């Protein structure tokens, strides 16, 4: 089952903050966040692991609530370059390494 | 580092034709993934390989789809025969797998945009 992302879309002014949420019905080993610009490949932003470990972008932060199987991505002081579609990818149990992605959150930053 | 390389970038074909998509993973990576992206279904995992061996192909939609990885630096995704509903962007990704797999970051290629007429 796909993780559920919210909101589906958000429009911000440059400098404003945004939060993108991702929730799963399955227990998660890790959550991976990607950003995709139109016509381009998804680009890795951050990975959050069980136990609180994180690896990723300096200007983007995220949280991972293992009990609730939820993750949130925080974009602060947004820049025009942050525009794109953000995907969360969930890695669940069972030994499978492939990610199950949410349907994405479209973020538009206006000057 | 050249990143994940996919070819062709665009493919237009007629229904019933065979289509072969190609992928060269990042050197040294031992896990390779094929994803399909459509507006309706989003980004879906089709199949992934670890050390050239297919591990999970549960996402392959039908027998018309097949994937191979003959060596560590090359993989193909074949559709035969192709149908209009196969039109999508197909991405290949690779990672340095093994060990604590939950940390394995996947790096995506630029994708192949397939149009089946």
Interface residues (C-beta under 8 A of the other chain):
Chain A: X2 X29 X30 X32 X34 X40 X41 X42 X43 X44 X47 X49 X50 X53 X55 X87 X89 X91 X96 X97 X98 X99 X100 X101 X102 X103 X104
Chain B: X31 X33 X42 X43 X44 X45 X48 X50 X55 X56 X59 X91 X95 X97 X101 X102 X103 X104 X105 X106 X107 X108 X109 X110 X111
